[in-house]
Amino acid sequence: LAACQTIAPNHSYPVALPLSGGTNAVYLDVSALNGTYIPETTYCLVLSGSVPYKGLLVQGRRARASNSSQEVTAAAGNFTIATSETDTRLSQCVPPESAVTHTNNTMKSNVTLTWTAPAAGTGPVIFVYAVVVSYSTYYAPIMT
């Protein structure tokens, strides 16, 4: 899917929202990682914000420093979805467990995601995500 590469919805007339003062109204809280991860350890990440949102796409990716900016590469780590979870599902990205997306367009303000870090030797990981406010308005791609 193109959305997996761009981390942006494939809507016919999208409008990417600008960053507001260097921050977003919706953000992915990765503080559980404490700046790094322990290989093959499971973490809870929270996508929350002051603006309700309908959709999401989140993927962990290998990152490397290049020309003083982070360059994103292949998917890293795996998401799992609890059987009781009704708002999210694994994506259609390759592999499917590398990303998580929404199952419905009900308004959300706080979604907890379960992510398992990749094996040792993978290197730094960043999260790339999109948040859909409405069909034609979204924040994407956001990196953290």
N, C-alpha and C positions, 0 to 999 in steps of 0.2 A: 504494500500500500504506500502511496505517496505520502500520506500523513505520517507514516513511521520514519521516513527520511527527513521530512521538513519539520516534524512536530508542530503541524498546523492543520486545522480542519480543512477538508475538501469541500467547502461550501462555495456556492456559485458566486457570491459577492461579499467576500469577507472584508472586514475592516479591522486591522490590527490596532489595538489601543496603545497609545504611547505610555511610556513609563512616567510615573508622576513623582518628580523629585528624586529619581533614582530608586524608587520602591514601587511595588505593585500592590494593588488592592487585594490581591490573592497571592499567597506565597506558600511554598513547600518548606515546612519546618523539618530540617534534617539534623537538629541539635542532638538527637540521640546518638549520632555518629561521633560527636566530640571532635570534629575536624578530620577524622580518619575512620577506617573500619577495620574490624578483625575479620580475616577471611572466613567465609562460610558461616558467619554469624547472622542471625535474623534481627532486624530492626523495625520499629514502628515509625513511619513517617506520616506527618499530618499536613494535608492540603487544606488551608483555611484562609479566610479573608473577611474583610469588612464589606465586600460586595458579594451577594449571592451569585452562584454560577450554575449553569445547567450541565456542562460537559467538561471532560478532562482527558488528557493523554499525558502519561508520565513514563519516562524511560531513564534508567541508569545507563551511562555510557562511559567508556574509558576516555580519559582526558590526558592531554600532554601539553606542556608549555611550548609555545611557538611564537616568536616575535612579540613577546610580552603579553600575549593573550592566550586564553585557553582554547585549544582546538579539540573538537569533539570527534571521536572515532566510533568504534563498534560498541554494540550493546554490552553491558556488564551487569551481572547479578540477575536475580530472578524475583519476581513478585509472586505471591500466593494470595488467593482469595478465600476467605472463610466461607463455609457453606451457608452461614446466616447472612452474609453480605448481599444486599439487593441493589446497591447503587453502582457497583463496579464489577468489572470482569477482566480477564486477561485479554490482551489485544489480538489483532490479526497480524501483528508484526512478526518478524522471524528472528529468533524463536518466539512463540506466543507469550511465554512467561517473562519475556524481557521488558514488557510494557503493560500498563494497565489503563483502561478507559472506562467510560460510563456505560450503564445499561439502559438509562432512561434520561429524559430531559427535565426531571423534577428539579426544583431549585435546591442547591446544596450550599452549605457554608463551612462544613467541616467534614473531611473524609480521611479516615485513617487507612494507610496502606502498609502492607507487610512486605518487606524487601529482604532478601538474603544476599549478603555480600558475595562477590565472586571468589574464586580460589586465590591462594597466595600467588604472588607474581604478576597479578593483573595490572597493578599500578593504580594511580589516582582515578577516582570515579567522580563524575558530576551528574547531576540530574537535569534533564531537559524536559520541559513540560509546556502544555498549552491549557488554557482555561477558557471555556466558551461561556460568555455571558448571555448571548442570544445568537440566533442563527447567523446573523451578519456582523456580530461584534465579538472579538476575542482577544486575549493576551497570548501572544506566541511569537517565536519560541522564547521561553524564559529559561535561564540557566542558573543553577545554584550548586 
